[in-house]
Amino acid sequence: MVVTGREGAPVVMLAHGFGCDQNMWRLVVPALAREFTVVLFDHVGAGRSDLSAWNPRRYATLDGYAEDVVEICVELAVGPVTFVGHSVSSMIGVLAAARRPELFDRLVLLTPSPCYLEDGDYHGGFSAADIDELLASLESNYLGWSATMAPVIMGNPDRPELGEELTNSFCRTDPDIARSFARATFLSDNRADLARVRVPTLVVECSNDAIAPTGVGTFVQASIPGSELVTLTATGHCPQLSAPEATAAAIVAFAGTGR
Amino acid sequence: MGESGGDAVCADSDDQFPFAALLEDSLEDLYENAPCGYLSTLLDGQIAKINATLLGWLGYRPEDLVGRRRFADLLTVGGRIYHETHFAPLLRMQGEVSGIALELKAADGTRLPVLVTSTVRSGSDGQPLLIRTTIFDARDRRAYETELLRARQESERERERLQRLTTALQRTLLPPVLPPVPGLEVAAHYHIASPDEVGGDFYDLFPLAAGAWGLFLGDVRGKGAAAAAVTSLVRYTLRAAAVYDPDPAAVLANLNTVLCTEYRDYEPRFCTVIFGLLVPDADAGGFTLALASGGHPPALLLRADGTVTCLPTPGGQLIGVLPDARISTTRGRLAPGDTLLLYTDGLTEARTAGAGHRRYGDDALFDLAAGLAPTTAAAAVDALIGLLNSFGDGLDDDTAVLAISADS
């Protein structure tokens, strides 16, 4: 876990999605750090997280990850935070906020999707066969990574700059954990959980997102009472990389209001 | 190339013309018909330029793709998710990504396994302008990788099977639970060094006639199936021999004869072992104790008064090597509140975590026991489990401990 930014300022917690680690936020952290105390962390199995904390049962569904977020908030003990969750972490935030609303001041859901699978009138964008294909992609790309790269996964917590020099180290996760996280992510259905959110919520979607198709952002906004929707003119699923200024501005505008 | 390369340079320029003519190259031809797919995209993935090789593989015309489709549109859906969650973020963060395995979807729906490498091309001001991507046909390589993956998964399944088998075998060599003994508390622990191999340590506690109890603990040389077979033979021989004649020295002498005879024509199979006979002491309370040892580390007696005694059994020889192995014996008492501690040398030969990685050693164990006494069997074994865990990787051999205390 990394804490940076303005000391004593309101706390913004940034949670990365499936695929990479907290480095995903590097382009928006400087802008956010001017206004907030910024808390960054890696989900278990990603980045420099402690692999020994992994437990296949706990992390078979998103609830285990939500429990981790709650634990981090409790441990930080800085009062309610603004939780910014990217991709699957947006639903992790929804679950955490539904469980312990007093720990959360606001939620920012960045390119969220409560359900990736097609289901009748709901267009999540993917079929179960697509998800199997993804798992196959993970298998083929981890082939050369597993054994020799283990030391890199463990990382050098004391000297993060060492990690950054290693090619592809950002997105390197333990293959077994990545498969499990992929299943927990893409087979989750959190549509019913959205209505339980009682925390002021901002939904941020991209105009052209291959993972959370147009319409899903609107669905999320309509399902969470009193939430707002911002559509960024950005391509892809990671606006914090493709449109960092606009992403940071949306977070600052929402999290900074009324303070 | 050194200074003396003048002749070579002349020769090169002489050759230049015929080579160029032979190659019939143009930059355009080098690009369009390169032996790999080549495409340029805008930062949002929009295809700006694509070479003839890749168009040929995919079965598209340039106008189908240029300005109309994104690179991710050429991928399978699963590959697109991988692209969005891994490939694209990596490319943004480090400016290049190489050797990523993906599948392209051709116009006719067929799939082409490829290896993709992308670099971000920046302008003179350092601002990223576009992405260049090379694509290599990876059909053969993917088939090979699939085979590797299958073999790896198979070997993982085999290893799990072996571990289950090993665990089951190991369990048959140890008593599932030690029997409750009137007037005694017993506890034991077995540390398995490798889940892949059956270890050679063993122990047991069993009733004999007239309220007496036999006990033993030992270590068969070697590991694996061959050692397990010897362990099994040793265990049943000791129990049978003790019924025949419970005198500890006689029990070990009989075991020695059996091992020497059994393996007479093969590589000798031997063990160190300590055998004990506990007989209730109706007059003084507690038990009388007779021990015999064949080359095994001495037992420790942690007394009720807080002192520790070594029960020396010097000079005993390995069981199963010589026809007349010397067996060393000793006698003592397990008075109320006393604890008898037996162990195999995995414990004392473990390397400590501290500087120098010294062997733990007999003296350190004696000191630890002195700190524990007076104690009970369960507390003593708990303390030793804690000690074993503290060794970490320094504990590379199987280790058995057995503790027996007389009720106070």
Interface residues (C-beta under 8 A of the other chain):
Chain A: G17 F18 G19 C20 N23 M24 R26 S87 F126 S127 D130 I131 D132 E133 L134 L135 A136 S137 L138 E139 S140 N141 L143 G144 T167 N168 F170 C171 F186 N208 A210 I211 T235 G236 H237 C238 L241 S242
Chain B: L43 D44 G45 R70 A72 T76 V77 G78 G79 R80 I81 Y82 H83 E84 T85 H86 A88 P89 L90 R92 M93 Q94 V97 S98 G99 I100 A101 L102 E103 R142 E145 L148 L149
